[in-house]
Amino acid sequence: MRYLLDGLLKDLEKHMVLLSGPRQCGKTTLAKELLASRFQGDYLNWDQPKDRKRILQQDWDESGQLLVLDEIHKKKAWKNFIKGVFDTRPKNLRMLVTGSARLELFQKSGDSMFGRFRAWRLHPFCLAEDPLNLSPAERLSRQLERGAFPFPYLAENEDEAQRWRNQRWNLLLREDLRDLESIKNLQELELMAELLKNYAAGLLSYSNLAEDAEIGPKTVKAWVNALERLYLVFRIPPYSSTLKRSLSKTPKIYFMDSGDIRERGMGERLENLVALNLLKRVHFLEDAFGERMGLGYIRDREKREVDFIITRNRRPVALIEVKTSRQAADSSLLYFKERLGVEHVIQLDAETQQKAVTKAGVRHCSVPHFFSRPLGDRAFWE
């Protein structure tokens, strides 16, 4: 979470800062560290009855330097509430709003909050961060098995990690979702969420998932949207290009916690982990520098597919394919390299002991090595 600290502090001087991200990824820890080490002020959590009363009465220290409102998005009409607080606050009082739902949706709503806030997205650990000083092979293995959320990653054993994972899963589906969505049959939703794991790192067919879960396709899509808003899963879209035969409109689905799909095959788990690392970097470039980044995949009628394509200002800058072992360049990677004229073409693998090599314009690289560059590197794919 230190990777976004400098930008967050700078934005707090002039704007309300919205910090969103999955539950248990470190938002509350970061906010309390700011209050302990840099600012005097109040931390108020909407989930706590005592804090909720203080929020409703606007009972906080107006002479303080920082006001943190956590999980405030669960309050009815929360956008108008925080807008009013921000506009009438003493000028010395900074505002940090944190939450486990997608607060950055403000940016797409045309809301009158425009100009008043800056949005940041906090992710769990990535392969560039190593709090345990592990080797590249150990780091990769640990994130594949336990995921990258702080508690399970740092836990003494897998049993503790699994207990945490079960609690998080239940909290998201039975409490957070209930607070934000009008979903009556939680048992059906829980079943769908479990079945969704079978689609991880693959194409998400709403009709097939609906058939598996025995519910309607429209309901499935609405529920997947809700799970994405709560950072349980995320989707990446197909790349839209001028290629005549690049026609796929189906998104691919990934889980924010790699530990949730630890029973899947090595190929799916590795691709999911790569997706998480790419998403974190793309989000950071957008939030920190205002880059217009995109993360997608590409697939045509002949089922030629490349796992990931990175765009900047809607232009493709990198193609990335993921393999479990080092092998010859994938034929689809070579095909789209020529068709799109992309300069940076990478094939990643889990062979952590091998150095990167370039053959026929394709860079073959281990996953930990590729993601070892600093998060602030604005062209990390080069």
ABEGO torsion letter per residue (X at the ends): XAAAAAAAAAAAAABBBBBBEBBGAGAAAAAAAAAAAABBEBBBBAABAAAAAAAAAGBBBAABABBBBBGAAABBGAAAAAAAAAAABBAABBBBBBBABBAAAAAAAGBAABGABBBBBBBBBBAABBAAGBBAAAAAAAAAAAEABAAAAABABAAAAAAAAAAAAAAAAAAAAAAABBBABAAAAAAAAAAAAAABGBBBBAAAAAAAAGBBAAAAAAAAAAAAAAGABBBBBBBBBABAABABABBBBBBABAAAAAABBAAAAAAAAAAAAAAAAAAAAAAAAGBBBBBBBBBBAAGBBBABBBBBGGBBABBBBBBABBBBBBAAAAAAAAAAGBABBBBBBABAABBBBBBGGBBBBBAAAAAABBAABABAAX
